[in-house]
Amino acid sequence: MSSVDRGLAARGDAASDGGALREVDAAVVGDGASGAGRGLPPERRYDPPRRLTPSRERDRPWRRGVVLAGGAVMLVVILFLAASTAFTWWNGRAYQDVPATAGLGTPSSLQLTSTLGDVRVQPSEEVDEVTLSLVTPGTTVPSPAGEQVRARLEHGGTGSAVAIAVSQPESYSTWPGLDDTRDVLVLVPVGHELDLDLRTDVGDVVAEGDFGSLAVRSDVGDVHLGTTSIAEDVTV
């Protein structure tokens, strides 16, 4: 009899409820003997990995709110762009294509009003009469002859006193490069003394040259006086 069998017999004689105890010990000893015979460690139990699925019910209100807010913002942007484009088109219907450059003769006084765009008055050796031109912003050279722009030029005054009002359509487009607003460039022959009364609603004003009197006002914009010679008075 082996030592394992003798141990089992001794434990079986000492236990009062030996049936259950002998069965458990026999199973343990049997596993131990088989494991020892194979030379393998006891088998371990591993639970297979499981994917943790998040609950969609928890974040569904947040996702729905974000989608609704984003949709509302996009709708507002689209409506704003459509409205601005439509208004710009409607406003432009009141204007016609006119020559970008116009000669005003050699008046002794000039009253100029502008609704939109920067205004620049400067002497020039390239002209022999006072010349008004609607030019690309920042340009100090008159637009080529024959070029047309969408604007309104209203002439007035009598004799050597010339009055002209320049109006341009307002552009409400927010896209770069779609603003067609031009600068107003006034070139005065070198040596010609001019009484200038200049008013603009929106835009900066730059004035240079010889003036008998000078009155400049800009409702929205800066006024810059360069090299000037003023015989009488100046009002800014």
Steps between C-alpha positions, in 0.01 A plus 500: 500500500634844410540787745209683337269201549603460864429867565156474346416188704608663825296812433201289400506311834518822705214693329141455615356618162776345302309458172516865390848554637642196327353605166649850518840378614505232236431760232770733635752220532410367161557842341821543694627159403414552136657846506810369669516218253485744208736749662260789421382776735135513600277635229402864541175652393488811286189696408495590131529875420173679445432822310344769716219660303422860611142587559360713219216617714738697723657728235212510253361835631843661469554376147153612400557845651833544321349400166206737544723789604735445205208481259353823638833684461542379141144605418557850638825537302336385177204733549733793575710439188190464285345818641820704457544381142137576415519846658823582318343398170184699572697808605716483189195519273468872579839568339621489143835448336673835452848596376753451776687819408352844435656839426370798698679783320700758695256638757605744768295314762390141535235362731532122521283263702546125517287238668745211508870438447822681580558837331841624391577844353851560368685702235609330181710591199319241292174698470413841359161525670349392830433129455282276712547124477355202684797272552595176671568561871853631555556600137627851417470463123172572318303209362555429130285686251184313416482306828152485648405479867167471676440836666311826478660837417282806551640822359401847619629850544536782254790661321831451675335354810452128445306267728496124461350224713638147475285208616592133496285197584552355845633147506403267784688196380724336761707307246850635429546664163130563437496862621487720189530833683744735324716782634431852374815652350512870410802620304565875479743651247822611665484872585121523480360654819165355599244582766402154618199401709511125552258288699475123526266275693721191533868499412834663568606828339849596380558849360818645348573796274431873469168623632344842534284358780450151629207349686509126564266281702455124533215357707668159529870511417828683553617824339864530393649825367823448313717768342255783457506872431186677618456868424206581726350257750471132570216314670530136601 
